[in-house]
Amino acid sequence: MSNSLSNYSSRTLAFLAAAGIATTSAVTVLATLGIQKLERSKKLADLKQSIDASIKSTPSISRSSSLVAGSATEKIKPIELNEYGVPVRHVKAASTRGTGGRIEYDPALIDEQLARNRVFLGEDGLQKIRESFVVVVGCGGVGSWVIAMLVRSGIGKIRIIDFDQVTLSSLNRHASATLEDVGTPKVESLRKYLEKVAPWVEVETAVELWNKDSADRLLQGSPTIVVDAIDNIDTKVDLLEYCYRNKIKVISAMGAGCKADPTRIQIDDISGTAEDPLARATRRRLRLRGIVNGITVVFSSEKPSPEKASLLPLDEEVFRQGKVGELGVLQDFRARILPVLGTMPGMFGLALATHILTDLGGYPVDEYILGRNRVKIYDNALHSLSGQRMKLEGTQKLPLDQSDVGYLIEEVFRGRSVVSRESGNNRIMLTKWLKEGDWSLQNIVLMTKEESKKHVKRVLIDGDSVSDVYPQSVLDLVKRRFDEEKHYSIYRE
């Protein structure tokens, strides 16, 4: 009995001792986490206090840098009305706290806010973004999402330009506007929002309509990139031409109206757009000015159906603004009354922001995949490849089907010729690469019809070496694409 009691007591003591150790460890962990949480809370409290103090000590309109020459100590000029009757507000310099007229914030807090982007882009990539200066022209459904995400992602300086005001109908697609913002300039609505998200970002605003006369002033300061989110076709073309002529990097948003398929949103050179009436109209007008390509755009290849593209009645308020014709995006269409599903402009804006961030940050995006689900293109490419083999070897049989052809065109070659990088739907075709190789996925390339014809003659018939026919850049690209296909082939079984 005594032995049993003794054993029981020993086990009990051992259990209590173990429980005590576990409890002590748990207490230690909880204490450590508690200290970390308190430190983080203190930092955030200090930041909020510094922001609140700066806002109370400075008129809200003076939080942004001025686009108008003059001393930062000058009084703001009386409100002017532009040709549309909209107030033009010239915003003056920021608070004088800290050095250089800028408010200073704890770098550790900024680093924590941008931690995920730093891990993704790397230290150098994030630093490039923080040193960049972006100008966004147009702060509606597309532009507001671009602006919001660029500022959230750490862009160092941003200038936002728009003459328009927030309306009730803006609220279905605008990134930040609320009922309280209705009737106020879109740029000022965004500025107030951005101050609450990342007050250390330098934000410049201009309540103005961008045009040729104001171009030099509104785009001054050597911007890293300009974002065109304008829905006025004439102004859009003028802005794109100005940037092209002055060698300013620009990216443009095409038409999100009457679109609803998120899988059809693409990014390409304007010469490669399809099924987008605004892109077509912009492309034709630029061509008349001698600009064929060299402008990156986001567009949707979804076919606009007549049911979706019916006009809505014009509001009397729009007529009172005057010059209604200048608001037109397309012939017989007015930008303000195109049916718009609120999510689509947001996705256009997020696509633009993602492209800008990866481009400026040096993230290795090779080339975007273009034109998915082009069944007719795949079928034609398969038949032409069969005809090529019949001509060379007397048989049409291929170890490929339509899905293989689609995979080669879209996934392997990104819808572009390996020679000229062209991407026109009606101009590209597949061709065998090396004469001595087989008709496999790692010996078939994408070219234009003209390039394929020359390739067949010189390489597949005459027997010339591809190294004698093509420059090293083409040979390297083909090898890289075949190496990628070989790597991913193990996942295609």
C-alpha positions in Angstrom: 0.0 0.0 0.0 2.7 2.4 1.0 4.7 1.5 -2.2 1.6 2.1 -4.4 1.1 5.4 -2.6 4.7 6.3 -3.0 4.6 5.5 -6.8 1.4 7.5 -7.2 3.0 10.4 -5.3 6.1 10.2 -7.5 4.0 10.2 -10.7 2.0 13.1 -9.4 5.0 15.1 -8.5 6.6 14.4 -12.0 3.4 15.4 -13.7 3.1 18.6 -11.7 6.8 19.4 -12.4 6.3 18.8 -16.2 3.1 20.9 -16.1 5.0 23.7 -14.3 7.7 23.7 -17.0 5.1 23.8 -19.7 3.3 26.6 -18.0 6.5 28.5 -17.5 7.3 28.1 -21.2 3.8 29.2 -22.2 4.0 32.2 -20.0 7.4 33.1 -21.5 6.1 32.9 -25.0 3.0 34.9 -24.2 5.0 37.5 -22.5 7.3 37.8 -25.5 4.4 38.1 -27.9 2.8 40.6 -25.6 5.9 42.8 -25.5 6.2 42.7 -29.3 2.5 43.6 -29.6 2.9 46.5 -27.2 6.0 47.8 -29.2 4.1 47.6 -32.5 1.1 49.3 -30.9 3.2 52.1 -29.6 4.8 52.6 -33.0 1.4 52.8 -34.7 0.1 55.1 -31.9 3.1 57.4 -32.4 2.5 57.4 -36.2 -1.2 58.2 -35.8 -0.4 61.0 -33.3 2.1 62.5 -35.7 -0.4 62.4 -38.5 -3.2 63.9 -36.4 -0.9 66.6 -35.2 0.2 67.5 -38.7 -3.3 67.6 -40.0 -4.5 69.8 -37.2 -1.6 72.2 -37.6 -1.9 72.4 -41.4 -4.9 73.2 -43.7 -5.9 70.0 -45.5 -5.5 71.7 -48.9 -1.8 72.3 -48.2 -0.9 68.7 -47.8 0.2 68.2 -51.4 2.9 69.8 -53.5 2.1 72.6 -56.0 2.1 72.3 -59.7 2.2 76.0 -60.1 5.3 78.1 -59.8 5.6 80.3 -56.7 6.6 80.3 -53.1 5.2 77.7 -50.7 4.4 80.6 -48.3 2.1 82.4 -50.7 -1.7 82.3 -50.1 -3.8 80.0 -52.2 -5.3 81.9 -55.2 -9.0 82.4 -55.3 -10.9 79.5 -56.8 -11.1 79.6 -60.6 -13.6 78.0 -62.9 -12.4 76.1 -65.9 -14.2 75.9 -69.3 -16.6 73.3 -67.9 -17.5 75.4 -64.9 -15.6 73.1 -62.5 -13.5 74.7 -59.8 -9.7 74.7 -60.5 -7.8 74.4 -57.2 -4.1 75.0 -57.2 -2.6 73.0 -54.2 0.3 74.3 -52.3 3.3 72.8 -50.5 3.1 70.4 -47.6 3.7 71.0 -44.0 7.1 72.3 -43.0 7.6 69.7 -40.3 10.9 67.8 -40.8 13.5 68.7 -43.5 12.8 69.9 -47.0 9.2 70.8 -46.2 8.3 67.1 -45.8 6.8 65.4 -42.7 9.2 62.7 -41.4 7.9 59.3 -40.4 9.5 56.4 -38.7 11.2 54.3 -41.5 10.6 51.1 -39.5 6.8 51.6 -39.8 7.1 52.3 -43.6 9.2 49.2 -43.9 6.7 47.1 -42.1 3.8 48.4 -44.2 5.8 47.5 -47.4 7.2 44.2 -46.1 5.3 41.9 -48.4 6.3 43.9 -51.5 9.9 43.9 -50.3 9.9 40.1 -50.1 8.3 39.8 -53.5 10.3 42.4 -55.4 13.5 42.4 -53.4 15.3 45.3 -51.7 16.5 46.8 -54.9 13.2 46.4 -56.7 11.2 48.1 -53.9 13.8 50.9 -53.7 13.3 51.6 -57.4 9.6 51.9 -56.9 10.1 54.2 -53.9 12.3 56.4 -56.1 9.7 56.5 -59.0 7.5 59.4 -60.0 4.2 58.4 -61.7 1.7 60.8 -63.3 -1.9 59.5 -63.7 -4.2 61.4 -66.0 -7.9 60.5 -65.3 -9.1 59.6 -61.8 -12.3 57.7 -62.5 -13.0 54.0 -62.3 -9.7 52.9 -63.8 -7.4 55.7 -62.7 -8.5 55.6 -59.1 -7.6 51.9 -58.7 -4.2 52.5 -60.3 -3.5 55.4 -58.0 -4.7 53.6 -54.8 -2.6 50.5 -55.4 0.5 52.4 -56.5 0.4 54.5 -53.3 -0.3 51.4 -51.2 2.7 49.7 -52.9 5.2 52.4 -52.0 5.5 54.6 -55.1 7.6 57.6 -54.0 5.7 60.4 -55.8 2.5 60.5 -57.7 0.7 63.3 -59.6 -3.0 62.9 -60.2 -4.8 65.0 -62.8 -8.6 65.2 -63.5 -11.0 68.1 -64.1 -14.1 66.1 -63.0 -16.1 65.7 -59.8 -17.4 62.7 -58.0 -21.0 61.9 -58.8 -23.4 59.3 -57.3 -22.9 57.1 -60.4 -19.1 57.2 -59.7 -19.6 55.1 -56.6 -20.1 51.8 -58.4 -16.6 51.8 -59.7 -14.4 54.4 -57.9 -11.7 53.0 -55.6 -12.2 55.3 -52.7 -15.0 57.8 -53.2 -17.9 57.9 -50.6 -21.2 59.7 -50.4 -19.4 62.5 -48.6 -17.2 63.1 -51.7 -20.1 63.5 -54.1 -19.8 67.0 -55.7 -16.1 67.4 -54.9 -13.2 67.1 -57.3 -12.1 63.5 -57.8 -8.4 64.3 -57.2 -9.2 65.9 -53.9 -11.3 62.9 -52.9 -8.4 60.7 -53.7 -5.8 62.9 -51.9 -7.7 62.8 -48.6 -8.0 59.0 -48.9 -4.3 58.5 -49.7 -3.2 60.6 -46.7 -4.9 58.0 -44.5 -3.2 55.1 -46.3 0.4 56.3 -46.8 1.0 59.9 -45.7 4.7 59.7 -46.5 4.0 59.4 -50.2 4.3 62.7 -52.0 1.0 63.4 -53.7 0.4 66.3 -56.2 -3.0 67.1 -57.5 -4.4 69.2 -60.3 -8.1 69.8 -60.9 -7.7 70.4 -64.6 -8.5 69.0 -68.0 -5.2 67.8 -69.5 -4.7 69.2 -73.0 -1.9 70.2 -75.4 -1.7 73.7 -73.9 -1.1 72.4 -70.4 1.0 69.4 -71.3 4.4 70.8 -70.5 3.3 72.1 -67.1 1.3 69.1 -66.0 3.9 66.6 -67.1 6.9 68.5 -65.9 9.5 66.9 -63.6 10.6 63.9 -65.7 8.0 61.3 -64.7 9.1 57.7 -64.7 5.9 56.7 -66.3 2.6 58.3 -67.3 -0.8 56.5 -67.0 -3.5 57.4 -69.4 -6.9 56.7 -67.9 -8.8 59.2 -70.0 -12.1 58.3 -71.6 -12.2 61.3 -74.0 -10.8 59.9 -77.3 -9.3 63.3 -78.6 -7.5 64.0 -75.3 -6.4 60.4 -75.0 -4.7 60.4 -78.5 -3.1 63.8 -77.8 -1.6 62.6 -74.5 -0.3 59.3 -76.1 1.2 61.3 -78.9 2.8 63.8 -76.6 4.4 61.0 -74.5 5.5 59.1 -77.6 7.2 62.2 -79.2 8.8 63.3 -75.9 10.1 59.7 -75.2 8.1 59.5 -71.9 7.1 55.9 -71.0 3.3 55.6 -71.1 0.7 53.0 -70.5 -2.9 53.4 -71.5 -6.3 52.0 -70.5 -8.7 51.1 -73.3 -12.5 50.5 -73.0 -13.9 48.7 -69.9 -17.5 49.7 -70.8 -19.8 47.0 -72.1 -17.4 44.3 -70.9 -18.0 41.6 -68.3 -15.5 38.7 -68.9 -12.5 39.1 -66.6 -10.6 36.3 -68.4 -10.3 38.5 -71.5 -8.4 41.3 -70.0 -4.9 41.5 -71.6 -1.9 43.7 -71.8 -0.1 44.2 -75.1 1.2 46.8 -77.5 -1.6 48.8 -79.1 -0.9 47.2 -82.4 -2.0 43.8 -81.0 -5.4 44.8 -79.6 -8.6 43.2 -80.7 -12.4 43.4 -80.1 -12.0 46.8 -78.4 -13.7 49.7 -80.2 -11.9 52.3 -78.1 -8.5 50.7 -78.9 -9.4 50.5 -82.6 -10.4 54.2 -82.7 -7.2 55.2 -80.8 -5.0 53.0 -83.0 -6.4 54.4 -86.2 -6.0 58.0 -85.0 -2.4 57.4 -83.9 -1.6 55.8 -87.2 -2.7 59.0 -89.0 -0.1 60.8 -86.8 2.6 58.3 -87.8 2.5 56.2 -84.6 2.0 52.5 -85.3 3.2 50.8 -82.2 5.3 51.4 -79.1 2.5 52.1 -76.7 1.5 49.6 -74.0 -2.2 49.2 -73.3 -4.6 47.2 -71.2 -7.7 46.1 -73.1 -10.4 43.4 -73.2 -10.7 41.0 -76.1 -14.3 40.2 -75.2 -16.6 40.9 -78.1 -19.0 43.8 -77.3 -22.5 42.5 -78.0 -25.3 44.9 -79.3 -27.3 44.0 -76.1 -24.5 45.3 -73.8 -23.6 48.3 -76.0 -27.0 50.1 -76.0 -26.8 53.7 -75.0 -28.3 54.9 -71.8 -30.2 58.3 -71.8 -28.1 61.4 -71.2 -28.7 63.1 -67.9 -29.6 66.8 -68.1 -26.7 67.6 -65.7 -24.3 66.3 -68.3 -25.7 68.7 -70.9 -25.3 71.6 -68.5 -21.6 70.9 -68.3 -21.2 72.0 -72.0 -19.2 70.5 -74.8 -20.8 67.1 -74.4 -19.4 66.0 -77.7 -15.9 66.0 -76.3 -16.9 63.4 -73.7 -17.4 60.8 -76.5 -15.3 57.7 -76.5 -16.6 56.2 -79.7 -18.7 57.4 -82.6 -22.3 57.7 -81.4 -21.2 56.8 -77.8 -20.7 59.1 -74.9 -18.3 58.0 -72.1 -20.6 59.0 -69.3 -23.5 56.8 -70.5 -21.8 53.6 -71.6 -23.0 50.7 -69.5 -20.2 49.8 -67.1 -20.1 46.9 -64.7 -18.3 48.5 -61.7 -15.8 45.6 -61.3 -14.3 45.8 -64.8 -12.7 49.3 -64.5 -11.2 48.1 -61.2 -9.7 45.1 -62.8 -8.3 47.2 -65.6 -6.7 49.5 -63.0 -5.3 46.6 -61.0 -3.8 45.1 -64.2 -2.2 48.5 -65.0 -0.8 48.9 -61.4 0.6 45.4 -61.4 2.3 45.9 -64.8 3.8 49.2 -63.5 5.1 47.8 -60.3 6.7 44.7 -61.9 8.2 46.9 -64.7 9.6 49.6 -62.4 10.7 47.0 -59.8 12.5 44.9 -62.3 10.4 41.8 -61.6 11.2 39.2 -64.3 7.9 39.1 -66.2 8.9 37.7 -69.7 6.0 38.3 -72.0 2.3 38.2 -71.4 0.2 35.4 -72.9 -2.1 36.9 -75.6 -5.4 36.0 -77.1 -6.5 32.9 -75.3 -9.2 30.6 -76.8 -8.6 31.5 -80.4 -10.1 28.2 -81.6 -10.2 29.3 -85.3 -6.6 30.4 -85.2 -5.5 27.1 -83.7 -7.4 25.1 -86.3 -5.9 27.1 -89.2 -2.4 26.7 -87.7 -2.9 23.0 -87.4 -4.0 22.6 -91.0 -1.2 24.8 -92.4 1.3 22.8 -90.4 -0.2 19.6 -91.9 0.1 21.1 -95.3 3.7 22.0 -94.7 4.6 18.4 -93.8 2.7 17.1 -96.9 4.8 19.4 -99.0 8.1 18.3 -97.4 7.5 14.7 -96.6 4.4 13.5 -98.5 2.2 12.9 -95.4 -0.2 15.1 -93.5 -0.1 13.1 -90.3 1.1 15.0 -87.2 1.7 13.9 -83.6 -0.2 17.1 -82.5 -3.8 18.0 -82.0 -5.6 21.4 -81.7 -4.9 21.6 -77.9 -1.2 21.2 -78.6 -1.3 23.9 -81.2 -3.1 26.3 -78.7 -0.5 25.4 -76.1 2.4 26.2 -78.5 0.9 29.5 -79.7 -0.2 30.8 -76.3 1.9 29.3 -73.6 5.2 28.6 -75.3 5.5 31.5 -77.8 3.1 34.0 -76.1 1.3 34.6 -79.4 4.3 36.3 -80.9 6.7 35.5 -83.8 10.1 34.4 -82.7 11.6 36.5 -85.5 9.8 39.8 -85.5 7.8 39.5 -82.3 4.6 40.3 -84.2 1.3 39.1 -82.7 -1.4 39.7 -85.4 -4.0 36.9 -85.3 -4.2 36.6 -89.1 -0.5 36.7 -89.7 1.0 34.0 -87.4 1.5 30.4 -88.2 3.5 27.4 -86.9 6.5 25.9 -88.8 9.1 23.3 -88.2 12.4 24.7 -86.9 15.2 22.3 -87.7 15.2 20.2 -90.9 16.7 17.2 -89.2 14.5 17.2 -86.2 11.0 15.6 -85.8 7.6 17.3 -85.7 7.5 17.6 -81.9 6.6 20.4 -79.5 10.3 21.1 -79.1 11.0 21.6 -82.9 8.1 23.8 -84.0 8.1 27.6 -83.7 5.7 30.5 -84.3 6.4 32.9 -87.2 4.4 35.2 -89.5 3.3 33.8 -92.8 6.0 35.7 -94.7 8.7 34.6 -92.3 7.5 31.0 -92.4 7.6 31.0 -96.2 11.3 32.1 -96.2 12.2 29.7 -93.4 10.7 26.7 -95.3 12.7 27.7 -98.5 16.1 28.3 -96.9 16.1 25.9 -93.9 13.7 23.1 -94.6 14.3 22.8 -98.4 17.7 24.2 -99.2 19.2 22.9 -95.9 20.8 26.1 -94.6 21.7 26.2 -91.0 19.4 28.3 -88.7 22.6 30.0 -87.4 23.3 31.2 -90.9 19.8 32.5 -91.4 18.9 34.2 -88.0 20.7 36.5 -85.6 21.9 35.2 -82.2 19.0 36.9 -80.5 16.5 34.8 -82.4 18.5 31.6 -81.8 18.7 32.3 -78.0 14.9 33.0 -77.8 14.0 29.8 -79.6 16.3 27.8 -77.3 14.8 29.5 -74.3 11.3 28.6 -75.4 12.2 25.0 -76.2 13.9 24.6 -72.8 10.8 26.0 -71.0 8.6 23.5 -72.9 10.9 20.6 -72.0 10.8 21.6 -68.4 7.0 21.9 -68.3 6.4 18.8 -70.5 6.5 16.6 -67.4 3.4 18.3 -66.1 1.4 18.0 -69.3 1.0 14.2 -69.2 
